[in-house]
Amino acid sequence: MLPAVEAGRGRYVALLAWLIGMLLAASPAHAAGRCGDHPWCDTSLSPDARAQLLLDALTLDEKVSLLAGDDIRGGNSGDPHGHTGLSNGIARVGLPPVNYTDGPVGVRQGSATAMPTPMALAASFDPSMAFAYGGVIGNEAKDKGNDVVFGPNVNIMRTPLGGRTFEAFGEDPFLVSKLAVGWIDGLQSQGVMADVKHFAGNNQEGDAGPAASESAPGQPIGPPPPVGNRMSENSVIDERTLREVYLPQFEAAVKDAHAATVMCSYNRLNGAYSCENPHLLHDILERDWDFKDFVVADYGAAHDTPGNLANGLDFEPWPG
C-alpha cells in the first residue's frame, strides 16, 4: 500500500472484501460454477464470509490488481465482440473475469439493439416503460457476456447543447428519479449490475478538443483544453441546490433501486475532482445514503492515486 494512503488501509480492505463478495455471490452474466471448489466458493456461507476467506488468500499484488481494469482500449478496440471494460479476475483462486459494457441507449458492443433515446423514454412519464427498457438492455448485455452496464445516465440536463443530453432523462429531478429506478430495476432483474452515472454535477461538455489518438477519439490524453471541458470543468453548486436538483435521482437509484455501482464523473465539484471528492463520496454517498457497494471511475476521471484511494474511489476501468 502506498505510504500516503496507509491510514486508509482499513477502508480499502473492507471495500475490496465487499467487491470480491459481490462478484462471487452474483456472477450474473454466466452460469453457476465460475468460482470452482475453493473454500470461498461455498454458497452456504455469507458473501462477507466468503470474501474474507478469499481476501486472506490473495497476495498484495493480487489485491491491487483488482482496483483497476485490464483493457486500455475502453471499448475502442474495433472488435465487434469486445467489451467496453474488463477485469481479468484471478484464475489462481477462481475469481472470474468481470466484463463491462456501455449502455444508456443500448449495449455498446458489436451489433446491438439501438434503443429509443432516454429523452424519448422520459417523455412517456412511465416507470413501467423504463423497467421494460432497462430489461431489454440488461438481457442483451447478459447475452453478450457482460456483468456490469455503464448506465443509466441520470444527470440533470440544464442545457440542450450538451452532446450527451439525449442519453439522459431531462431536467426534472422527480421525473428522472422515477424513471431511473424503473430502468435500474429492469436491468438488474436480468442478472447484471447497473452503474448509475455520472456522479455528480456532470451537466456540460465544452470543447473536447482534437482527438489525441485513434484509440481514444475525442478523449484528450493529458491536460484537456481550458474551455469548459467536461474532463476538467468545475461545477460550483451550493449544498441546497446540490441536494434538491442534482442528487435526488442518484439517491433514489441507491436507496430504492439498489444500484450495484455508482460511476464518479469527469468534472470537479466545488473544486475537487468527483472521483476524489470526500464530501461527494464519503459524506453523501457512504454516510448519508449508506451506500456499501463500489464506485467506478469514468474513463480518464481518476487523476491522483492516493487521493482516489483515500477519498472513495474503488475501481478504475482503465489500467491504473
C-alpha positions as CSV (number, residue, x, y, z in Angstrom):
1,M,0.0,0.0,0.0
2,L,1.2,3.5,-0.8
3,P,2.5,5.3,2.3
4,A,0.2,8.3,1.5
5,V,-2.9,6.1,1.9
6,E,-1.7,3.7,4.6
7,A,-4.0,5.3,7.1
8,G,-7.0,4.4,4.9
9,R,-6.0,0.7,4.5
10,G,-8.9,-0.5,6.7
11,R,-11.4,1.0,4.4
12,Y,-9.6,-0.3,1.4
13,V,-9.6,-3.8,2.7
14,A,-13.3,-3.6,3.7
15,L,-14.4,-2.3,0.3
16,L,-12.2,-4.9,-1.5
17,A,-13.8,-7.6,0.6
18,W,-17.2,-6.4,-0.3
19,L,-16.4,-6.2,-4.0
20,I,-15.0,-9.8,-4.0
21,G,-18.1,-11.0,-2.2
22,M,-20.3,-9.4,-4.7
23,L,-18.5,-10.9,-7.7
24,L,-18.5,-14.4,-6.1
25,A,-22.1,-14.2,-4.9
26,A,-23.6,-12.8,-8.1
27,S,-21.5,-14.0,-11.1
28,P,-24.5,-12.7,-13.0
29,A,-23.7,-13.0,-16.7
30,H,-22.6,-16.6,-16.7
31,A,-23.8,-19.9,-15.4
32,A,-23.0,-21.1,-11.8
33,G,-19.7,-22.7,-11.2
34,R,-17.4,-19.9,-12.3
35,C,-15.7,-19.9,-8.9
36,G,-14.6,-23.6,-8.6
37,D,-14.3,-25.7,-5.4
38,H,-12.2,-23.3,-3.2
39,P,-13.4,-22.7,0.4
40,W,-14.7,-19.2,-0.6
41,C,-16.9,-20.8,-3.3
42,D,-19.2,-22.3,-0.7
43,T,-22.5,-20.6,-1.4
44,S,-23.8,-21.7,2.0
45,L,-21.6,-19.1,3.5
46,S,-22.5,-15.4,3.5
47,P,-20.9,-13.1,0.9
48,D,-18.9,-11.4,3.6
49,A,-17.5,-14.6,5.0
50,R,-16.6,-15.9,1.5
51,A,-14.9,-12.6,0.7
52,Q,-12.8,-12.7,3.8
53,L,-11.7,-16.2,3.1
54,L,-10.6,-15.1,-0.4
55,L,-9.1,-11.9,0.8
56,D,-6.9,-13.8,3.2
57,A,-5.7,-16.0,0.3
58,L,-4.7,-13.1,-2.0
59,T,-1.2,-11.6,-2.3
60,L,-0.9,-7.8,-2.1
61,D,-0.2,-7.6,-5.8
62,E,-3.4,-9.5,-6.5
63,K,-5.4,-7.2,-4.3
64,V,-4.0,-4.2,-6.0
65,S,-4.8,-5.7,-9.4
66,L,-8.5,-5.7,-8.6
67,L,-8.6,-2.0,-8.3
68,A,-8.1,-1.3,-12.0
69,G,-9.3,-2.7,-15.3
70,D,-7.2,-4.7,-17.7
71,D,-8.1,-3.3,-21.1
72,I,-6.7,0.2,-22.0
73,R,-8.8,0.4,-25.2
74,G,-12.0,1.3,-23.4
75,G,-14.4,0.0,-26.0
76,N,-12.5,1.4,-28.9
77,S,-10.8,-1.9,-30.0
78,G,-12.8,-2.3,-33.1
79,D,-13.5,-5.9,-32.0
80,P,-17.3,-6.5,-32.5
81,H,-17.2,-8.8,-29.6
82,G,-15.0,-6.6,-27.4
83,H,-16.3,-5.3,-24.1
84,T,-16.1,-1.6,-23.0
85,G,-14.2,-2.7,-19.9
86,L,-12.6,-5.8,-18.5
87,S,-11.2,-7.0,-15.2
88,N,-9.3,-10.3,-15.7
89,G,-10.1,-11.6,-12.2
90,I,-7.5,-14.0,-10.7
91,A,-7.5,-17.5,-12.1
92,R,-5.3,-18.9,-9.3
93,V,-8.1,-18.5,-6.8
94,G,-11.1,-19.0,-9.1
95,L,-12.1,-15.3,-9.2
96,P,-13.8,-14.9,-12.6
97,P,-13.3,-12.1,-15.1
98,V,-15.8,-9.2,-14.9
99,N,-17.0,-7.7,-18.2
100,Y,-18.3,-4.1,-18.5
101,T,-20.3,-2.6,-21.4
102,D,-21.6,0.9,-22.0
103,G,-25.4,1.1,-22.2
104,P,-27.6,4.1,-21.6
105,V,-29.1,3.8,-25.1
106,G,-28.3,0.1,-25.7
107,V,-25.3,-2.2,-25.4
108,R,-22.1,-0.8,-26.9
109,Q,-20.7,-4.0,-28.3
110,G,-20.8,-5.0,-31.9
111,S,-24.3,-5.4,-33.5
112,A,-26.8,-4.4,-30.8
113,T,-30.3,-3.1,-30.5
114,A,-30.5,0.7,-30.9
115,M,-33.0,1.8,-28.3
116,P,-35.1,5.0,-28.5
117,T,-33.2,7.8,-26.7
118,P,-33.8,8.0,-22.9
119,M,-35.1,11.5,-23.5
120,A,-37.9,9.9,-25.6
121,L,-38.4,7.4,-22.8
122,A,-38.7,10.3,-20.3
123,A,-41.5,11.8,-22.5
124,S,-43.6,8.7,-21.7
125,F,-43.7,9.6,-18.0
126,D,-44.0,5.8,-17.4
127,P,-41.8,4.0,-14.9
128,S,-43.1,0.7,-16.2
129,M,-41.8,1.5,-19.6
130,A,-38.5,2.4,-18.0
131,F,-38.5,-1.1,-16.4
132,A,-39.1,-2.7,-19.8
133,Y,-36.4,-0.5,-21.4
134,G,-33.8,-1.4,-18.8
135,G,-34.8,-5.1,-19.0
136,V,-34.1,-5.2,-22.8
137,I,-30.7,-3.7,-22.3
138,G,-29.9,-6.0,-19.4
139,N,-30.9,-9.1,-21.3
140,E,-28.8,-8.2,-24.3
141,A,-25.9,-7.2,-22.1
142,K,-26.1,-10.6,-20.3
143,D,-26.3,-12.5,-23.6
144,K,-23.1,-10.8,-24.8
145,G,-21.3,-11.9,-21.6
146,N,-21.4,-8.7,-19.6
147,D,-21.6,-8.4,-15.8
148,V,-21.9,-4.6,-15.5
149,V,-23.7,-2.0,-17.6
150,F,-22.5,1.6,-17.6
151,G,-25.9,3.2,-17.2
152,P,-28.3,4.8,-16.7
153,N,-27.2,8.4,-17.2
154,V,-29.3,10.3,-14.7
155,N,-27.6,13.7,-14.8
156,I,-29.8,16.7,-14.8
157,M,-29.5,18.3,-18.2
158,R,-29.6,22.0,-17.7
159,T,-28.5,22.9,-21.3
160,P,-29.7,21.4,-24.6
161,L,-26.3,22.0,-26.1
162,G,-24.5,19.1,-24.4
163,G,-23.7,16.3,-26.8
164,R,-24.9,13.6,-24.3
165,T,-28.2,15.3,-23.4
166,F,-30.1,12.8,-25.4
167,E,-28.9,9.9,-23.3
168,A,-30.4,11.2,-20.1
169,F,-33.9,12.0,-18.9
170,G,-34.1,15.7,-18.8
171,E,-34.1,18.5,-16.2
172,D,-36.8,17.4,-13.7
173,P,-35.3,15.6,-10.6
174,F,-38.6,13.9,-9.7
175,L,-39.2,12.5,-13.2
176,V,-35.6,11.5,-13.6
177,S,-35.7,9.7,-10.2
178,K,-38.8,7.7,-11.0
179,L,-37.5,6.6,-14.4
180,A,-34.1,5.8,-13.1
181,V,-35.5,3.5,-10.5
182,G,-37.6,1.7,-13.1
183,W,-34.7,1.4,-15.5
184,I,-32.3,0.0,-12.9
185,D,-34.9,-2.4,-11.6
186,G,-35.5,-3.7,-15.1
187,L,-31.8,-4.0,-15.9
188,Q,-30.8,-5.7,-12.6
189,S,-33.8,-8.1,-12.9
190,Q,-31.8,-9.7,-15.8
191,G,-28.9,-10.6,-13.6
192,V,-26.5,-7.8,-14.5
193,M,-25.3,-4.8,-12.4
194,A,-26.2,-1.2,-13.1
195,D,-23.6,1.5,-12.9
196,V,-25.6,4.8,-12.4
197,K,-23.8,7.8,-13.7
198,H,-22.2,10.4,-13.7
199,F,-21.9,11.3,-10.0
200,A,-22.2,14.3,-9.9
201,G,-22.8,17.7,-11.5
202,N,-21.7,16.4,-14.9
203,N,-24.0,18.7,-16.9
204,Q,-22.0,20.2,-19.8
205,E,-19.2,19.2,-22.1
206,G,-17.5,22.3,-23.6
207,D,-14.7,21.9,-26.1
208,A,-13.5,18.3,-26.2
209,G,-10.5,19.3,-28.3
210,P,-8.9,17.3,-31.1
211,A,-8.7,13.5,-30.9
212,A,-5.5,12.7,-29.2
213,S,-5.2,9.3,-30.8
214,E,-7.2,6.8,-32.8
215,S,-7.6,4.6,-29.7
216,A,-9.4,7.3,-27.9
217,P,-11.3,9.5,-30.3
218,G,-12.4,12.8,-28.8
219,Q,-11.0,11.9,-25.4
220,P,-7.8,14.1,-24.9
221,I,-4.9,12.4,-23.2
222,G,-3.2,14.7,-20.8
223,P,-4.4,18.2,-19.8
224,P,-7.7,19.0,-21.6
225,P,-8.4,22.3,-23.3
226,P,-9.4,25.0,-20.8
227,V,-12.8,25.8,-22.4
228,G,-15.4,24.3,-20.1
229,N,-14.2,20.8,-21.0
230,R,-16.1,18.0,-19.3
231,M,-12.8,16.5,-18.2
232,S,-11.9,19.4,-16.0
233,E,-14.8,21.9,-15.6
234,N,-15.7,22.9,-12.1
235,S,-19.4,22.6,-11.2
236,V,-19.9,25.2,-8.4
237,I,-23.1,24.1,-6.7
238,D,-24.3,25.2,-3.2
239,E,-25.4,22.4,-0.9
240,R,-29.2,23.0,-1.1
241,T,-29.2,23.1,-4.9
242,L,-27.0,20.0,-4.9
243,R,-29.4,18.1,-2.7
244,E,-32.6,19.3,-4.3
245,V,-31.7,19.3,-8.0
246,Y,-28.5,17.3,-8.8
247,L,-28.6,14.4,-6.3
248,P,-32.2,13.2,-5.8
249,Q,-32.1,10.8,-8.7
250,F,-28.8,9.3,-7.5
251,E,-30.2,8.9,-4.1
252,A,-33.3,7.1,-5.5
253,A,-31.0,4.9,-7.6
254,V,-29.1,3.9,-4.4
255,K,-31.9,3.6,-1.9
256,D,-34.8,2.5,-3.9
257,A,-33.3,0.6,-6.9
258,H,-30.2,-0.6,-5.1
259,A,-27.9,0.1,-8.0
260,A,-24.9,-2.1,-7.7
261,T,-22.4,0.5,-8.6
262,V,-22.0,4.3,-9.0
263,M,-19.8,6.0,-11.6
264,C,-18.0,9.1,-10.5
265,S,-17.7,11.8,-13.1
266,Y,-15.0,13.7,-15.0
267,N,-15.7,17.1,-13.7
268,R,-14.8,18.8,-10.5
269,L,-17.5,19.6,-7.9
270,N,-16.8,22.7,-5.9
271,G,-13.1,22.4,-6.6
272,A,-12.4,18.7,-6.1
273,Y,-12.5,16.1,-8.9
274,S,-15.5,13.9,-8.4
275,C,-13.5,10.6,-8.1
276,E,-11.5,12.0,-5.2
277,N,-14.2,14.2,-3.6
278,P,-14.6,13.3,0.1
279,H,-17.9,15.2,0.5
280,L,-19.5,13.6,-2.5
281,L,-18.2,10.0,-2.0
282,H,-17.7,9.8,1.8
283,D,-20.2,12.2,3.3
284,I,-23.1,11.9,1.0
285,L,-22.8,8.5,-0.8
286,E,-21.5,6.4,2.0
287,R,-22.5,8.2,5.2
288,D,-25.9,9.8,4.3
289,W,-27.1,7.2,1.9
290,D,-25.4,4.1,3.5
291,F,-24.0,3.0,0.1
292,K,-21.9,-0.1,0.7
293,D,-21.3,-1.1,-2.9
294,F,-18.5,0.1,-5.2
295,V,-17.6,3.3,-7.0
296,V,-16.3,3.1,-10.6
297,A,-14.4,6.0,-12.3
298,D,-15.4,7.3,-15.7
299,Y,-12.7,6.7,-18.3
300,G,-10.0,9.3,-17.6
301,A,-11.7,10.7,-14.5
302,A,-9.2,9.3,-11.9
303,H,-6.3,11.8,-11.6
304,D,-4.5,11.0,-8.4
305,T,-4.0,7.5,-7.0
306,P,-3.6,8.4,-3.3
307,G,-6.4,10.9,-3.5
308,N,-8.7,8.4,-5.2
309,L,-7.9,5.6,-2.7
310,A,-8.3,7.8,0.3
311,N,-11.5,9.6,-0.8
312,G,-13.8,7.0,-2.1
313,L,-12.9,5.5,-5.5
314,D,-12.9,1.7,-5.7
315,F,-12.2,0.8,-9.3
316,E,-10.7,2.5,-12.3
317,P,-11.7,0.7,-15.6
318,W,-8.5,1.9,-17.4
319,P,-5.4,0.1,-16.1
320,G,-4.1,2.1,-13.2
